Amino acid sequence: MNGKETDNKIQKITKLLEKGGTMLATHHECGAPLFRYQGKTVCPVCDFQEKQEVKQEKKQEPPQKIQTPQAPSSQEINRIIMGKIQNIAASLEAETDLARVKVKMECIEQGIRILKLLKD
């Protein structure tokens, strides 16, 4: 995977975090973390890409340039992910259900992995 593909994946993950998606401890077959968003479990990379492709196929019109909002800076992404990690870590202190502790720890671990990807 080249740097541009990695950046694209990270941008999709970040957008879903900003929209209020909850990162889950499981991963999609593409390697991206799965999210709970609007009551559904989704892959931020594959599911949203497929929806755009399906829409274009239905219209059967030439694809038009879609203006997307400017991607957040890596500092912003770091801040958002760190905030999520801190919130999850703070909620661990009072958690007594071991299954929930495990899920939260896995979410923290995934957040740290994303931060490492951003550094590279």
C-alpha positions in Angstrom: 0.0 0.0 0.0 1.5 3.3 -1.0 1.4 6.5 1.1 -1.5 8.1 -0.9 -3.7 5.0 -0.3 -2.8 5.1 3.4 -3.6 8.8 3.6 -6.9 8.2 1.9 -7.9 5.5 4.4 -6.9 7.6 7.3 -9.0 10.5 5.9 -12.0 8.3 5.6 -11.5 6.9 9.2 -11.1 10.5 10.5 -14.3 11.7 8.7 -16.3 8.9 10.3 -14.8 9.8 13.8 -15.7 13.4 13.3 -19.3 12.5 12.3 -19.6 10.7 15.6 -18.9 7.1 14.5 -17.7 4.7 17.3 -14.6 2.7 16.5 -15.1 -0.9 17.2 -12.5 -3.5 18.3 -13.0 -5.5 15.1 -11.6 -5.0 11.6 -13.0 -5.4 8.1 -11.3 -7.7 5.7 -9.5 -4.7 4.1 -7.8 -4.1 7.4 -9.6 -0.9 8.4 -11.3 -0.8 11.8 -15.1 -1.2 11.8 -17.3 1.5 13.1 -20.8 1.8 14.5 -22.5 4.7 12.7 -26.2 5.5 12.7 -27.0 2.1 14.2 -25.1 0.1 11.6 -21.7 -1.5 11.6 -19.7 0.0 8.7 -16.2 0.0 7.2 -15.2 3.6 6.6 -13.1 2.6 3.6 -15.2 0.0 1.7 -18.8 0.8 2.6 -18.6 4.5 1.7 -16.6 3.9 -1.5 -19.1 1.2 -2.6 -22.1 3.6 -2.0 -20.6 6.2 -4.2 -19.9 3.7 -7.0 -23.4 2.3 -6.8 -24.9 5.8 -7.0 -22.8 6.5 -10.1 -23.9 3.3 -11.7 -27.6 4.0 -11.1 -27.3 7.5 -12.6 -25.4 6.2 -15.6 -24.1 9.7 -16.2 -20.5 10.7 -16.4 -19.1 11.2 -12.9 -19.0 14.9 -11.9 -16.4 16.4 -9.8 -17.6 16.5 -6.2 -16.3 19.3 -4.0 -15.3 17.8 -0.8 -14.5 19.7 2.3 -10.8 20.3 3.0 -9.3 17.4 4.8 -8.3 18.0 8.4 -4.6 18.5 9.1 -2.6 15.7 10.7 -2.5 17.8 13.9 -6.3 17.9 13.9 -6.6 14.2 13.3 -4.1 13.5 16.2 -6.1 15.8 18.5 -9.4 14.1 17.7 -8.0 10.5 18.1 -6.2 11.5 21.3 -9.4 12.9 22.7 -11.2 9.7 21.9 -8.5 7.6 23.5 -8.6 9.8 26.6 -12.4 9.6 26.9 -12.3 5.8 26.6 -9.4 5.6 29.1 -11.3 7.8 31.6 -14.4 5.6 31.3 -12.3 2.5 32.1 -11.7 3.7 35.7 -15.3 3.0 36.7 -15.9 0.0 34.4 -16.4 -3.3 36.2 -17.7 -5.4 33.3 -14.6 -7.3 32.0 -16.1 -7.7 28.5 -16.5 -3.9 28.3 -13.0 -3.4 29.6 -11.7 -5.6 26.9 -13.6 -3.8 24.2 -12.5 -0.4 25.4 -8.9 -1.5 25.6 -9.1 -2.8 22.1 -10.5 0.6 20.9 -7.6 2.3 22.7 -5.1 0.0 21.0 -6.6 0.7 17.6 -6.5 4.4 18.2 -2.8 4.1 19.1 -2.2 2.2 15.9 -3.8 4.9 13.8 -1.7 7.5 15.6 1.4 5.5 14.7 0.2 5.3 11.0 -0.1 9.1 11.0 3.5 9.4 12.2 4.8 7.2 9.4 
